Amino acid sequence: MKVDELLPYLKQHGAAIRQAILQGSYAPTPVRRVEIPKSDGGVRLLGIPTVLGRMIQQAIAQVLTPIFDPGFSDMSYGFRPGRSAKEAVTKAKEYIEGGYKWVVDIDLARYFDTVNHDKLMSLVARKVTDKRVLKLIRAYLKSGVMLNGVVVEMEEGCPQGGPLSPLLSNVMLDELDKKLEARGHKFCRYADDCNIYVRSQRAGQRVMASITAYLEGKLKLKVNRKKSAVDRPWKRKFLGFSFYYRKGHIGIRIHAKSVEKFKGRVRRILSRSNGRSTEQRVEALNRSLIGWVNYFALADMKSLAQNLDEWMRRRLRMCIWKQWKKIRTRHDNLVKLGIDNRKAWEFANTRKGYWRVSNSPILSRTLTNEYLSKLGLVSLTKRYSVARSS
């Protein structure tokens, strides 16, 4: 069912669905399994509900969020009204500036796929007394996933991808927050990303051991020991960011893996062989870089933005040169852009590779920054300046 088909469906069947929910007999349909590739070579498993399932989950979340959210920790920033990843990173910087220059970086292994249903439901039941609601939530947890047309039952996990999953995630991990607060720890948590800041490596190792035991023993979760570590904050990644320490100053930077991930996306858009027109490339590139720079504008990235701009413009010049495939086309376009006839013929007949040509003086004089700007290409540097000032 498509989104615009939901309202007509509800007009016809809404009363029966409502009655089934009230009677506790409503049975949610399985979610569709989708695998999203991760930068480390693994996959992130998503569970996409049906349109009707999303609507009912959203209704549950809208009612339960005002009940649970006020009791959540101030150090929990993920999937909460009025909170953001930028606030979490800013708070982490405050801790480091305050002398907490070691971080306990805890990574939960496949968190959304390993949540213990009984433990989660017992936490929900502390504030939700309506047994029909509890039964409906458990039904969604156990509705199963559709894999290649076959329904697979779920005995654990909270499928990531539905409107209810973020709230249930915070309900579960609020137990961790309360434990950390009771011990007086400085920490920031965004969904299943949790960083605890301490003053020494020895303290960090002690905290890592005790919190790992708590997560695995009390909450029945699994800590990924390969990815978890006690280290300096500027050697770790937190929500795509990291930090740097220079002459007594703590600054925020973009982690190298986040930069490489962005460059990989740009390479796909500005690939010579993807068959897109220049207009389509520019439109796709703008969408990608605007969202990226708006998220990472918190970081100090002036020189990085300039370098990325130069690199993206060079790749776009390479794509345009490739599109001028024939010698005559190259010659005519170069002449239109101000190159004299003899030089245009000489350059149009070049045997140099596309990438090498893209950095040539001829293309710098013809496919200028102003020319690319007129095509609609957004400057990452200018966008960064605007985002920083706003």
C-alpha positions, 0 to 999 in steps of 0.5 A: 500500500502506498502512502496516498492509499492509506486514507481511503483504506482507513475510511473503509476499514478504520472502524474495524481496525480500531475495534480490533485494537481496543479488543486486543485482537489486532495482529501487526503485519511483519516488517520488511527487512532492508540491509544498509551497507556500513563503512566497515563492511557490515550491514545495518539491518532495518525493519520497514513497517507497512504504511498502516503499521507506521501510522499506528506506531506513530500514534503510540509514540505520540501518546507515550513520548510525553509520558516517558520523555520528561523522565529521561536523562539530560545527557540523552540527546538522541530521538528526543524533542528539541535535542540534537547530535550537535548538542551532544558533541558540544557537551562532550567538548565541555567535559574535555575542556573541564579536564576529562580528557579520557573517553570510555567509548562503548559500542553496543553490538547490533543493539536494535537487533538484540533488545530483550523483549521481556526486559523492555516490556517490564520497563514500559509497564512501569509507566503504562498500565493499559494492558491493551497498549502493552499487548500491542507494543509486544505484538509489534516487537514479535511481528517478525520480518519478511525475508525474500517473501518468508516471514521470520519470527523475532524472539529479540530485537526492536526493528530499527526503522519504525516510528516506535523504535527510537522511543523504545530504545531510549526507554531501554537505555535510560536504565544505563543513564540512571546508573551513570548518573547515580555514579556521578559520571560525565557522559553523553548518549545519543541512541546507542552511542554512549561516551563516558568522560573520565580524568585518567586511563585507569579510571576509564578502564575501571568504568569500562569493566563495570559498565560492560558487566552492567549492560550484559548482565542487567540489561541483557545487551551485548558490548562490541569489545572490538569497537569499544575502547578507552582512549583520548577523545581526539582519537575516537569518533562520536556521531561523525565528529572528533576533537583536536587538542592544540596549544591548550585549546580543544576544538571540534573537527570532522572525523576522517571516516566521515570525510571519506564517506562524503567523498565516496558519495561525491565520487558516485555522483561525479563518476564519469560512467554513471550517464547523468547529465551535468544538470542532474549531477549538480542537483544531486551534488547540491542535495548531498553537500548542503545536508552534509555541511549543515550537519557538520557546520559545528566543526572547524572545517574552513580549510577542509571545505576549501579543499573539498570545493577544489576537489569537487570542481575538478571532478565536475570538470572531468565529467564535463570533459568526458561528455565533450567526447568528440574532438569537434565537440571539445573544440567548439565548446572551448572556442565558445568559452574564449579559447583561440581556434589553434589552441582549441584544436591542440587541446581537443586532440590531447591524449591525456587522461580525463583526470589529468586534463581536469586540472589543466590551465585550459579548463581552469580558464574555461570551466571557471569557478564562476561558470560552474556556479552559474550551472548551479553548483553550491560552494561548500565553503560559502555554505559553511560560512552561512551555517556558522553565522546563523 
